[in-house]
Amino acid sequence: MELTETAVSRWAKEKNQILHKPITDEETIKILEGIDVLITIGYGKILSQAVLDVPLKSSLNLHFSLLPRWRGAAPVQRAIEAGDSVTGVTVFELDEGMDTGPIYTVKRFALDSDISSDDLFSELAQIGPEALLESLDLIASGVKPTPQKSDDATRAMKLSREEGRIDWSLSAEKISAHVRAFTSNPGAWTEFREMKIRLESPKISHHVLSPGEVKVIEKELYVGSATTALGFGFVTSPGKTRMESRIWVNGARISEGDTFG
């Protein structure tokens, strides 16, 4: 329950870069006076119109989805959870709505069937700067952004730890998407012997087990679903570090009749 600095804040301090931490609109407006463009990325606050009006040219946001799909706090995780085949980044002009402003630039990215949210964040972070630079060029050229269409808009609601619980009555495909979406924050978890354990790196197999049934096959961990069983690459037990599942099963001593749930 302690406040921790963001990665950006730590980086700025390490590199002796100018770092501001405004709290009120008045503090923010004072910092922004005289700038051409404001750029926000992962900024967990809706800025007031008074703040957005300060930059001389525009106020931009880099968002990790293909707007208007997945407006909101967790677009990367929700895209994977929903089984989307493509996502990307969008640079748009901020307004007072939740990711509703007109669009400057869109970059698409195809999703592999085994991609996790950690992987996708890294991939989108690589294409984000290019999208931002293109948007700045458009602004410098006097190009106006394109209004968003809201017909197909979806909400990427904030994730909760409780929502990370795995429902073994679902299909292997849906469980895989859920686990990959919640890797590694806040984590996909299940109960085992009255403990909450986290699972990562799911792989759909041809084995058939009952939903939640746990079995070790050729030294690998498998768990049953409504369709076929899933193997898992990593397990994290309470108070323990993340470990390979084949190491975890040695200590867990899985026996006939053991279940996750």
Secondary structure by P-SEA (a helix, b strand, c coil): cbbbbcaaaaaaaaacccccccccaaaaaaaaccccbbbbccccccccccccccccccccccccccccccccccaaaaaaaacccbbbbbbbbbccccccccccbbbbbbbcccccaaaaaaaaaaaaaaaaaaaaaaaaabbbbbbbbccbbbbbcccccccccccccccaaaaaaaaaaaccccbbbbbcccbbbbbcccccccccccccbbbbcccbbbbbcccbbbbbccccccccccccaaaaaaaaccccccccc
